[in-house]
Amino acid sequence: MGALDRTIANAVPLMPRALVRRVASRYIAGERLEDALAVIRNLNRKGCTATVDVLGESTRDKAQAAEILGEYKRVVDALEGEGLAAGLSVKLTALGLDLDEELCRANLEEIVEYAAERGRFVRVDMESSAHTEATIGIVLDAHARHPNVGAVIQAYLRRSIEDVRRLCAAGVSVRLCKGIYDEPRAIAYKDYDTVRQNYVFLLEELMRAGVYVGVATHDEYLVWHALRLVYRLGVPKDRYEFQMLLGVDEELRDILVRAGHRMRVYVPYGRQWYEYSTRRLKENPKVAGYVARDFLERVAEAAGRR
């Protein structure tokens, strides 16, 4: 990662919205459900499944949470109508966690039941550390009644090994990612290599436990370690999958698909594209640098034609 890319990534909050929107098309299917469906059709043709995220978090009132709930039902109906291979990713704050935990639990229950009746899986995204304990508890409670719900663990949190063991004991499917929120050192590893090592450690715990694992990473070092563990532990191909963000390292994605590994792509859509895009730009400085350089090159070309 170059110093220039890091500088650009740190300046993301200062970027014009038009420039941020330019990169949003790499990560986001669009603002409408129809945009997401078009992306999923293409991914399915390429041998990938998907998980659909209706963008939105920290809902301000019950009406907004109800709107998100209704939109997820629309997603399920649309996926069923077209026979597309995809599940759901939901954020509990979008369902009202910051407003009323019981409201959030009821909304999640409704989504999970609706999805279960139609053979769809629901992955509950992990958010900032302020929500970690509540999220783990809610997922464990929901999973006790509905096996079609899973969790996400962030490898940079110091507590994650305990959370992994709790989820494994209950047989909960886990998506393992590095983590993207800015957390204090007291609760999160800050060193890049330490986060990587903890990721491998947690991944081995998950694979040894036999729960279904989503290996969510674009880091080929971690992909290599995942494959090493698969081969060493004899993990069947129906017990794990790789997961990637839409628009990130499609070459590596295609390599894994051609090798016969399951691949799921995270497909977000919705009006709250700006908040999502700024987080992803900060998380992936190489992309931020690419977009900024491409923008400047186009400006220079336009000036040269005058």
C-alpha positions in Angstrom: 0.0 0.0 0.0 1.6 3.3 -1.1 1.9 6.4 1.0 0.0 8.4 -1.6 -2.9 5.9 -1.5 -3.0 6.1 2.3 -3.0 9.9 2.2 -5.9 9.9 -0.3 -7.8 7.3 1.8 -7.5 9.5 4.9 -8.8 12.4 2.9 -11.9 10.6 1.9 -14.2 12.7 4.2 -13.0 15.8 2.4 -13.6 14.5 -1.1 -16.5 16.0 -3.2 -19.6 13.8 -3.2 -19.3 13.6 -7.0 -15.9 12.0 -6.7 -17.0 9.5 -4.1 -20.0 8.6 -6.2 -17.6 7.8 -9.0 -16.2 5.0 -7.1 -19.6 3.9 -5.7 -20.4 2.2 -8.9 -17.5 -0.3 -8.2 -18.9 -1.3 -4.9 -22.7 -0.7 -5.2 -25.2 -2.2 -7.6 -27.2 1.0 -7.7 -30.0 2.7 -5.8 -32.9 0.4 -6.8 -33.6 -3.3 -6.3 -33.8 -3.7 -10.0 -30.1 -2.6 -10.2 -29.1 -5.3 -7.7 -31.0 -8.0 -9.5 -29.2 -7.2 -12.7 -25.9 -7.5 -10.9 -26.9 -10.8 -9.3 -28.0 -12.3 -12.6 -24.6 -11.5 -14.0 -22.8 -13.0 -11.0 -24.8 -16.2 -11.2 -23.9 -16.6 -14.8 -20.2 -16.3 -13.7 -20.6 -19.1 -11.2 -21.0 -16.8 -8.1 -23.8 -16.6 -5.6 -24.6 -13.3 -3.8 -25.7 -11.8 -0.5 -27.9 -8.7 -0.8 -27.5 -5.7 1.6 -30.1 -3.0 1.6 -28.0 0.0 2.5 -28.9 1.7 5.8 -27.9 1.7 9.4 -28.7 3.6 12.6 -32.3 4.1 11.7 -33.8 7.2 13.3 -37.4 5.9 14.0 -39.7 2.9 13.9 -41.1 3.9 10.5 -37.6 3.8 8.9 -36.9 0.4 10.4 -40.3 -0.9 9.1 -39.3 0.5 5.6 -36.1 -1.5 5.7 -38.0 -4.6 6.8 -40.4 -4.2 3.9 -37.6 -3.7 1.4 -35.9 -7.0 2.5 -39.2 -8.8 1.9 -39.3 -7.3 -1.6 -35.7 -8.6 -2.1 -36.7 -12.1 -1.1 -39.8 -12.1 -3.3 -37.7 -10.8 -6.3 -35.0 -13.4 -5.8 -37.7 -16.1 -5.6 -39.4 -14.8 -8.7 -36.3 -15.0 -10.8 -34.8 -18.1 -9.2 -31.5 -16.3 -8.4 -28.9 -17.7 -6.1 -28.6 -15.2 -3.3 -29.2 -14.6 0.4 -29.5 -11.6 2.6 -27.1 -9.5 4.7 -28.8 -7.3 7.4 -27.5 -4.8 9.9 -29.3 -4.8 13.3 -29.0 -1.0 13.6 -31.0 -0.8 10.4 -33.7 -2.8 12.1 -33.9 -0.5 15.1 -31.2 -1.8 17.5 -30.3 1.7 18.6 -34.0 2.6 19.1 -35.4 -0.5 20.9 -33.7 -3.9 21.2 -37.0 -5.7 21.4 -38.2 -4.0 18.2 -35.0 -5.1 16.5 -35.4 -8.7 17.6 -39.0 -8.7 16.3 -37.9 -7.3 13.0 -35.1 -9.7 12.6 -37.4 -12.6 13.5 -39.8 -11.5 10.8 -37.1 -11.3 8.1 -35.6 -14.7 9.1 -38.9 -16.4 9.1 -39.9 -14.9 5.8 -36.6 -16.0 4.3 -36.7 -19.5 5.8 -40.1 -20.1 4.2 -38.5 -19.5 0.9 -35.2 -21.3 1.5 -33.1 -18.2 1.9 -30.2 -17.6 4.4 -29.9 -14.4 6.5 -26.4 -13.2 7.5 -26.4 -10.6 10.4 -23.6 -8.2 9.7 -21.3 -7.1 12.5 -21.1 -3.4 13.2 -19.0 -1.3 15.6 -17.8 -2.7 18.9 -20.7 -0.8 20.7 -23.0 -3.4 19.1 -20.9 -6.5 19.3 -22.3 -8.1 22.4 -25.9 -7.4 21.6 -25.4 -8.7 18.0 -23.9 -12.0 19.2 -26.7 -12.4 21.7 -29.5 -11.7 19.2 -28.0 -14.1 16.6 -27.6 -16.9 19.1 -31.2 -16.4 20.2 -32.5 -16.3 16.6 -30.4 -19.3 15.6 -31.9 -21.4 18.4 -35.2 -21.3 16.4 -34.0 -20.7 12.9 -30.9 -22.4 11.4 -31.0 -20.1 8.4 -29.4 -17.2 10.3 -25.6 -16.6 10.7 -23.1 -14.2 12.2 -20.1 -12.2 11.3 -16.8 -12.0 13.3 -14.2 -9.3 12.9 -10.6 -10.6 13.3 -9.2 -7.3 14.6 -11.3 -7.4 17.8 -9.4 -8.9 20.8 -12.7 -10.6 22.1 -13.3 -12.5 18.8 -11.8 -15.8 19.9 -14.4 -16.0 22.8 -17.2 -15.1 20.4 -16.1 -17.7 17.8 -16.2 -20.4 20.5 -19.7 -19.3 21.6 -20.9 -19.4 18.0 -19.2 -22.7 17.2 -20.7 -24.3 20.3 -24.2 -23.4 19.0 -23.4 -24.5 15.4 -23.8 -21.0 14.0 -22.4 -20.3 10.5 -19.8 -17.5 10.6 -18.5 -15.0 8.1 -15.0 -14.1 9.1 -13.6 -10.7 8.0 -10.8 -8.4 9.2 -13.1 -5.5 10.4 -13.3 -1.9 9.1 -14.5 0.3 12.0 -12.0 2.6 13.8 -11.7 1.0 17.2 -9.4 1.8 20.2 -6.4 -0.3 20.8 -7.7 -1.5 24.1 -10.3 -3.7 22.3 -8.8 -4.1 18.8 -5.5 -5.1 17.3 -3.9 -2.2 15.4 -1.0 -3.9 13.8 -1.7 -5.2 10.2 0.3 -8.4 10.6 -1.3 -9.1 14.0 -4.8 -8.8 12.5 -3.7 -11.2 9.7 -2.4 -13.7 12.2 -5.5 -13.5 14.3 -7.6 -14.1 11.2 -5.8 -17.3 10.5 -6.1 -18.4 14.1 -9.8 -17.8 14.2 -10.3 -19.4 10.8 -8.7 -22.6 12.0 -10.9 -22.6 15.1 -14.0 -22.3 12.9 -12.9 -25.0 10.4 -12.0 -27.4 13.2 -15.4 -26.9 14.8 -17.1 -27.9 11.5 -19.5 -24.8 11.2 -20.1 -23.4 7.8 -17.5 -20.7 7.2 -17.6 -17.6 4.9 -13.9 -16.7 4.3 -14.4 -13.0 3.6 -11.2 -11.4 2.3 -9.5 -10.0 -0.7 -6.1 -10.5 0.9 -4.4 -13.3 -1.1 -2.1 -14.1 1.9 -5.3 -15.0 3.8 -6.8 -16.8 0.9 -3.6 -19.0 0.7 -3.9 -19.8 4.4 -7.6 -20.6 4.0 -6.7 -23.1 1.2 -3.9 -24.5 3.3 -6.4 -25.2 6.2 -9.0 -26.6 3.8 -6.4 -29.1 2.5 -4.7 -29.9 5.8 -8.0 -30.4 7.7 -9.9 -32.0 4.9 -12.7 -29.5 5.0 -15.4 -30.5 2.4 -16.3 -28.0 -0.2 -19.8 -27.8 1.1 -18.6 -26.5 4.5 -17.0 -23.2 3.4 -17.1 -20.5 0.8 -15.1 -17.5 -0.2 -16.7 -14.1 0.0 -15.8 -10.8 -1.7 -17.1 -7.3 -2.1 -18.7 -6.3 -5.4 -16.1 -4.7 -7.6 -13.0 -5.8 -5.7 -10.2 -8.0 -7.1 -12.4 -9.8 -9.7 -9.3 -11.5 -11.0 -8.8 -13.4 -7.7 -12.5 -14.0 -7.5 -12.5 -15.7 -10.9 -9.4 -17.7 -10.1 -11.1 -19.2 -7.1 -14.3 -19.9 -9.0 -12.4 -21.7 -11.7 -10.6 -23.8 -9.1 -14.0 -25.1 -8.0 -14.5 -23.1 -4.7 -17.8 -21.6 -3.8 -17.8 -17.8 -4.1 -20.4 -15.3 -2.7 -20.3 -11.6 -3.6 -21.6 -8.9 -1.3 -24.1 -6.8 -3.4 -25.3 -3.6 -1.6 -27.8 -1.2 -3.0 -29.9 1.7 -1.8 -30.0 5.5 -1.4 -27.4 5.5 1.5 -24.5 4.9 -1.0 -22.4 7.8 0.3 -21.9 6.5 3.9 -21.1 3.0 2.6 -18.7 4.2 -0.1 -16.6 6.4 2.2 -16.1 3.5 4.6 -15.0 1.2 1.7 -12.6 3.9 0.3 -10.9 4.3 3.7 -10.7 0.5 4.1 -9.2 0.0 0.6 -6.6 2.8 0.0 -5.5 1.2 -3.3 -9.0 1.8 -4.8 -9.1 5.3 -3.4 -5.8 6.1 -5.1 -6.9 4.5 -8.4 -10.1 6.6 -8.5 -8.3 9.8 -7.6 -5.6 9.3 -10.2 -8.1 8.4 -12.9 -10.1 11.5 -12.1 -7.0 13.7 -12.3 -6.0 12.1 -15.6 -9.4 12.8 -17.1 -9.3 16.4 -16.0 -5.8 16.8 -17.6 -7.0 15.2 -20.8 -10.0 17.5 -20.9 -7.8 20.5 -20.3 -5.5 19.4 -23.1 -8.3 19.3 -25.6 -9.3 22.9 -25.0 
